[in-house]
Amino acid sequence: MITEVPVNLALTLGPLQRGRGDPCHQRTSDGALWRASRMDSGAVTYRLTQHGRNEIHSRAWGSGAAEFADQLPRMLCLDEDSSDFRPDHPKIAEAHRRFPDLRMLRTGRVLESLIPAILEQKVHGIAARRSWRELVRRYGEPAPGPAPAGMYIPPTADAWRHIPSWVFHRANVDPQRSKTIVLAARMADRLEEAVDMTREQAQQRLRLVPGIGEWTAAEVGQRALGDSDALSVGDYHLAAIVGWTLAGEPFDDDAMVEYLEPLRPHRYRAIRLLEVSGQAVKPKFGPRTAVTDHSKI
């Protein structure tokens, strides 16, 4: 596939990986990016490689392969018009100059982005990613085709809906998050409709599920809906990082939202540019927070 705009495949797909060892995402020694997903038409394993800034090679296996191939340009947001993004802050402007090939993401797989986001609510990322690995390997399916060893397709909505509470507990998922996952799986059909809605409508639809708030809905918008403005308000670290990076002082959520207001509808794009450029900073004032093991509570 030859693209009219430059694409940095690794940086663009980076947010899809849920930590090292993600059973749905691997990068092999030849530089290829492998993903296992579940399309409307069925399971798919796809392999993406980059050849120059405007050439993407794709191969896919499984019953969802044809559907994936058709939607790949949309997934990489190649139809997006970001010409109105003109950041004034020198750090964001410099990052945009260095990484004009960073694209947004629109996988169109709402539940697939929502479940790991729920797992990451108010817990250490290490613990959430471990829970994701355990549950996907137990209730997902081996990825079709010549996928690298250990790759799995995420569980179906029906599978998520029927995971027993004790299994969630052993996977270090507390009752509140497990209940939210089960409710989301029950509403999967309605949630998937968010793909064809406006940004505001999609956020409202996602937040119909008790336990899904602004942060979780934004995390889904960033990956499944191509939402360049999906700001993760409520993130444990983000406000402070934005404050220290752009203003030299810590922000709380309200201060971050006010400071980034002129960047609408590209607030998330600005955050990603700061991340990939290595400019995002936050001073360390103490030891890392401990990982809570809910399975022993």
C-alpha angles and dihedrals in degrees: 000000000000112000127208090217128046117262129197099203098190096049094042095051094039096099090060093067114090099205131299112319094030102165090213097052134048138162113206129210091261090063096254120143114221124195133179115205144155118242125189087260095049146279121337138186114197134188120203128189132178125226109182124330095294105037125083123179117204135187125176138185134194136049091299095053098101092047091050092051090052094051099041095099089051091047090056091047092237088156093057121119109210097161090119091063104105108152117200098196108096094224094053092042091051092048090050090051092051096044109035087145095066107114132190120245130244108171092159089219103119102172090043089061096035100058097057089043090056089049088055095054112125095336136101112278091233091059094045093051092049090053090049092052094048096048096044093050091048100043104021128080131247109269114257124242127019093329119162114267115281099025119140138185111238115257120270121253088255091054093050090048093056101044106126118242091241091057090053088049093052089049089057095253114139121224095258094056094041090051090051091051092051092048091048091050090052089053095041096121093053093044093051088058087072088082090076097042134092118264092261094045092049092052091049092049093051092049092057086086112086108242095033112106138164096293096050093044090051092051089055093046090054093056110023104029107037091238108170091186099050100128114189097228109184096036112146094232109016102086093050091046092051091048096049093042099047105024106020093241136078120270131202119216095272092051091047093051091049093047094049096043094102089059095063125160090024105051094121091045088056092050092050091049091053090049098049093042091056093236098116107107139175123176116238113236102170147352122311115270116262122257111246115222105209091180089073096048 
